[in-house]
Amino acid sequence: MKWILVTLATGALFAAGPEPPRHHPVLVELFTSEGCSSCPPADALLEKLDSPEVIVLSEHVDYWNDIGWKDQYSSPVYSERQKKYAQQFYLNSVYTPRMVIDGVAEVVGNDNRAVRARIAAAGQREKIPVRMSSTGPDRIRIEVDANSNSNADVMLAVASNEAVTDVRSGENGGSKLHHVAVVRSITSIGTIRNGEVFSKEIPLKQEPGQRIIAWVQVRGQGPVLGSAIKH
């Protein structure tokens, strides 16, 4: 009888088949502008991608602001971040809409097939667990497991869940544009050295309608090693 039970258990194990590939959260940054007529389709795609598995950031650049419409969500901080990525990818210029996937790939932001292919590939990369928790009314703790890679920055972004703008002039004049995960600030809250665990509590009030995103990125705006979101 014991032999029969072992056989049945072994048979059930093989019948279950191989374990499906693990999917780790992927960070997708969209560099966009309300003054760019090619950006609304990329904004719409970003909204479709927005999920626990795909953590999205909408970073509005400011270099379109003097071409007919000033984007109220734009900042030179995001333009500089995009320029840094261009250097990382050995590109001569920046453009909108551009998506950067986990800091390791860049693609035209309204190319649905190419975007999804790169996200699928990035989702198979091993990642470092990143955790966020509330420790008080206006405080959160960010924890990161040991990093076996090179030195990395722990980044934190606060973003509005959604925003709607009636554009009155410029290339999108007369259009009502809808955005998700509109970044209002990006800051570095610390650095992790090779092999270290990271834990830090910071004062941060999360307003209604906002999300907080934390991620670990190799110094110099390199590959993203892990990310997390708190709604």
C-alpha positions, 0 to 999 in steps of 0.5 A: 500500500505504501508503494502505491501511495508514493507512486500516485503522489509522484504521478500527481507531481509530474502531472502538474507540469513545470512551475510557470515563470515568475513575473517580477514587477516592471517599472515603466517610465513614460516621458510625455508632454501635453504639447506633443500630438504623438503623446496621447496614444502613449498616455492611453497605453500607459493607462492600460499597462497600469497594474500591480505587475507593471508600475507606471510613471508619467513624467512630463518634460518641459521642452515642449512648453514654448511650442504653443502649450505649457504643460502644467505637470512638466518639470525640468527634473523629468527632462534631465532624467530623460537626457540621462537615459539618452546618455545611458542608451548612447542616443544623440537626442531625446524625444516624446513619447518615449518609454523606458522599461526597468532602466534597461530598454527604451522604446517609442511610447505609442508602439504597443507591440514593442512596449509589451514585448520589452515589458514581458522580457523585463518581467523575467529578470530577477529582482530585489524585493522592495517593501513599503509600509505605513508606520504612522499617520504621515510616515512610511518605511521603505525596506530593501533586501540585500543587494548583490549588484553594484551600488544603487540608489533608492528612489521615491516618487509621488504621483497623482493617480489621474489627471485631466486637462482641456488643452486650448492650444498647441498640437493638441488644442481642443483635446481633453487629455487623460493621464495616469500616475502623473509624477509630482516629485522624484527624490533619492532617499538613500544609497545601498552598497553591495550586499547591504540591506536597506531600511529607512523611515521617512516623513511623507503624507500621502494625499487622497488620489496619490500613489507612492512608488519606490524603486532601487536603481543602479547608480548613474540611472542604470538598471532597476533592481526592484520596485514597489507601489503603495496606493 
